[in-house]
Amino acid sequence: MAARYAKLDSSKHDADSDAISLTQIATTAKNVRFRNEPAADYDDPEPDYDSDGAGNHRYNGARPKHGVAVLPALPGSAAGNLRQTARSADTEHDLSAMENLNEVSILHVLKERFKHDVIQTYIGDVLIVVNPYKKLDFYGDRYHEMYKFVNKRTDLEPHIYWTVDHAYRQMTDTTKNQVILISGESGAGKTESTKLVVKHLTHICQSTMSNLHDRIVKVNPLLEAFGNAQTVMNQNSSRFGKFVELNFNASGHMKGACIHDYLLEKSRVVHIGPHERNFHVFYYMFAGMPAETLRYYYLEDPMAHRILKSDHNQKRMFYDESDRKLCKQKFEEMEEIMGKVAFTKDDISTIYMCLAAVLYITNVEFQPEDDNDGVTIVDDFPVNYVSDLLTIDVDKLKTSLMCRTSVINEEDVIALKTMEQANDERDAVAKALYSRLFGWIVRQVNSKLVDSSSASATTSNSIGILDLSGFENFVDNSFEQLCINVANEKLQYFFNTFIFATEQAIYAEEGIDWSHIEFQNNEDILRLFLGDDDTAPSGSKRSFRRLPNMFTILDDESKSPQTTDSSLVRNWSNNLSDAQNFKSVSGDELAFVITHFADEVTYSANNFLEKNRDRLGANLVSLLQKSENDFIKDLFSAELADTGVLSRTKSKIRKSTGCGLGMKSRKSGRGSVTGETVRKLKTRGKHQMPGTSLHKVQTTASQYFKKSLEELMRKMRTADPLFVRCIKPNLDQERDMWSDKLVQRQLQYSGVLQIAKIARLGYPVRMSFCVFYKRFAMIFQERVPMPSGDACRKALKAAGISDEKFAIGKTKVFMKEDLADHLRLATLGRASVCLQRAIRGHVARRVYQAKKEEEARKRREVEERKRQELKARQQRELEQSQRALEREKARKDAELAASGSEETKPRGQDETPPTEHSVSLARQTS
Ligand SMILES: Nc1ncnc2c1ncn2[C@@H]1O[C@H](COP(=O)(O)OP(=O)(O)OP(=O)(O)O)[C@@H](O)[C@H]1O
């Protein structure tokens, strides 16, 4: 299929070239046929909707005939076929083409379209998708075909498949990496959109490896099981950032994929907010595993595990029977994928063993020790199970949970832990185990998504799809929400920089008259969090006053053991008092408010320092590194990547040597440190565990976070971006429900109005004079030796193009999209005429040649026949002569015989003299 996009002459292709593919020509006709296809049957009753008076509307109309909706014709369009739909919607399906462009009209158009299940709308090249919260039937095979090579964006209704097709074509045409940035609030539909992007990409191109497409699509539910969870905003919320990179070879065939994971919300493993759940996989396990398997992993009663209970739900794991059934179904799907894609039976068993260990370690409870300052373990039960599951020494585990090693005056000092420290470190083990397991799963999955045979091929391009957790504003917002929201600020900043600032800078640089458009800039807020790192846009020469920033203050505070969460907030308030977007809250020493680009969010700094330190005690690490299980040993010995993930570690991780579950530790009891141990512990001295560097400075969570952002931004900057903006129509996750207020807020902060203005006023297509000529020379009358601005202008004017459709800069031609489409189609038309002419000429020459050959053949046949006839005649004559000679000879012989009696008879009297001809024939014969 990728041959469709093969270039005219790929060997001559360079980065600057913009060749038109042969197959573009070939598929033009195909698309025309699709455009004329009848539209899907659709009832369009006048939609009646209930309003709650607060701007929330629930639609009752526009129901599809057969349960699912189809891509409908818009009201007012000449319904009947997609082409008509596209034409009638020209003013609507691209917001930048609207006559009356303002916030109200944009909101109205989106709402009208949503009412009719038309959820996708363009603003220039940016696609807006409103989450329908219901299954819509316009993502199937028919739509894959329809949006496979679309000549003109406006030919068909807006669709995410167009964005994908466009990215793929851009990549094959320009050999530049592409990135599709999908943004929006939590629950707006980013993950669903990401899946559709991958699905369409796997549809429009071939892969170099069998099953690759299938695998890429299939691994998604597996990653969701481990990385997604139910939140109040979204029942399937991604709790990690995902950058899916699809790699292609020079012919546009997909040769592999890589999933980059970022910022897994590992704190969820140990704490869930009200009305939320832990990671899906725990629920899937309890719903789907047979009872004896559950028993094997010591998992009998789900509600015995602290981390599966929330404040509002202490009794039931599943809401109801259908919830349990769904989780069971998901478990079966997950197991099937694990088996098919990347995991052996032992791997799967190891995964469950780790999950069981997470469930048990978080069940360990401490209480203050009576006769010393430390803590004691309430019940040995869970600790014994953990030691069994992870094959580590049970006594050492207990000691490590109750005591910690710190460095004082360059000496390692083992001390008893306080209650808070013991709880934090217990949770740190669970978080580390879960996040490292997740990283390993991602690594395993990635290893199966690469075509090793073509991995070494040098030429390659990629299309990346970014799906970060969306902006969050819960009742309780903590460190995780802060990181997620800062990542979204950064993404918004990239968007602003690309769409607005860069755009304006380019026009200024090229000397093109451009009316300045104001946009909501979030530079200041990023500086508040990250300082003056890379926030200044390339064109901007403003110098900013250097402000202390939140993350450096957080890191400084995290270094000192004396600081507390409230001292952190005090420090922020004192040092950030000038920052407009930060406010402390009087009366609550832990609360602070940030005015984000999307909304004002109140955070609680409770546990911020501990979460940022993210420290796992050295003695616990050392113990885990000594596990009898190679897998656990390696899991905790592996170096994390710069971004804090294990998936990209270079360290080797060996397979499990079996989980050794021997049910040996089922006895209950009370864990305590013996008097001897306490005596030793109170003594200062060197007690360094072998193989562990206790002095190594640990990277904080915020440092990993900053590295992750840097890496992501690097990826964005080296590619051509395309944007998909997901919009949430209501907060109740309900179908057919629209909140004006909510949507308007999202439109405002995402700068939709400004994008529409830029798309309308600006020139979205631009190319250097050389590329312009290379691409369109075919349709221009005159050939120019040296492409220049004047030559391009002359050529466009000569072709009858009006001035407002283009602008000539210092090095580039700037064009409106419709002009670019027009030129492209004209070139395609001309190319197809030339091609047809060439083909016809070729065919005619072949026919003529064949005819000539036929005539020659016939001539040769005739001559041959004549020659044969002559030969045959000569042969006949020869035979006749021979026969005559023989007869003559026989007569003579007879005469001789008779002459014996008639001696006197004069010789030769009766002889017939031989003819001249017979003599010559006889000579020839002899
Ligand atoms: N195009 C769509 N068609 C039908 N339903 C959709 C679509 N997009 C999203 N949804 C519904 O909305 C839910 C939330 O979408 P999704 O998980 O993609 O949100 P998100 O933006 O990725 O959220 P988060 O940031 O929390 O991960 C989905 O589970 C699905 O039910």
The ligand as a Tripos MOL2 file, in Angstrom:
@<TRIPOS>MOLECULE
LIG
   31    33     1     0     0
SMALL
NO_CHARGES

@<TRIPOS>ATOM
      1 N1        -14.0460    9.6270   19.4670 N.pl3     1 LIG1
      2 C1        -14.7100    9.0840   20.4910 C.ar      1 LIG1
      3 N2        -15.8250    8.3700   20.2470 N.ar      1 LIG1
      4 C2        -16.5070    7.8260   21.2480 C.ar      1 LIG1
      5 N3        -16.2010    7.9580   22.5620 N.ar      1 LIG1
      6 C3        -15.0960    8.6580   22.8820 C.ar      1 LIG1
      7 C4        -14.2860    9.2500   21.8670 C.ar      1 LIG1
      8 N4        -13.2740    9.8800   22.4730 N.ar      1 LIG1
      9 C5        -13.4360    9.6620   23.7950 C.ar      1 LIG1
     10 N5        -14.5180    8.9230   24.0560 N.ar      1 LIG1
     11 C6        -15.0320    8.4880   25.3670 C.3       1 LIG1
     12 O1        -14.4720    9.3340   26.3600 O.3       1 LIG1
     13 C7        -13.7130    8.5690   27.3050 C.3       1 LIG1
     14 C8        -12.4920    9.3620   27.7020 C.3       1 LIG1
     15 O2        -11.6440    9.4770   26.6110 O.3       1 LIG1
     16 P1        -10.0550    9.3410   26.7280 P.3       1 LIG1
     17 O3         -9.6990    8.2750   27.6710 O.co2     1 LIG1
     18 O4         -9.5210    9.2570   25.3570 O.co2     1 LIG1
     19 O5         -9.7150   10.7420   27.4140 O.3       1 LIG1
     20 P2         -8.2860   11.3800   27.6590 P.3       1 LIG1
     21 O6         -8.3370   12.7560   27.1110 O.co2     1 LIG1
     22 O7         -7.2290   10.4860   27.1490 O.co2     1 LIG1
     23 O8         -8.2420   11.4670   29.2300 O.3       1 LIG1
     24 P3         -7.0030   11.3450   30.2380 P.3       1 LIG1
     25 O9         -6.1790   12.5620   30.0710 O.co2     1 LIG1
     26 O10        -7.6760   11.2920   31.5530 O.co2     1 LIG1
     27 O11        -6.2990   10.0770   29.8840 O.co2     1 LIG1
     28 C9        -13.3980    7.2740   26.6140 C.3       1 LIG1
     29 O12       -13.2640    6.2240   27.5300 O.3       1 LIG1
     30 C10       -14.5930    7.0770   25.7120 C.3       1 LIG1
     31 O13       -15.6620    6.5140   26.4600 O.3       1 LIG1
@<TRIPOS>BOND
     1     1     2 1
     2     2     3 ar
     3     2     7 ar
     4     3     4 ar
     5     4     5 ar
     6     5     6 ar
     7     6     7 ar
     8     6    10 ar
     9     7     8 ar
    10     8     9 ar
    11     9    10 ar
    12    10    11 1
    13    11    12 1
    14    11    30 1
    15    12    13 1
    16    13    14 1
    17    13    28 1
    18    14    15 1
    19    15    16 1
    20    16    17 2
    21    16    18 1
    22    16    19 1
    23    19    20 1
    24    20    21 2
    25    20    22 1
    26    20    23 1
    27    23    24 1
    28    24    25 2
    29    24    26 1
    30    24    27 1
    31    28    29 1
    32    28    30 1
    33    30    31 1
@<TRIPOS>SUBSTRUCTURE
     1 LIG1         1 GROUP 0 **** ****
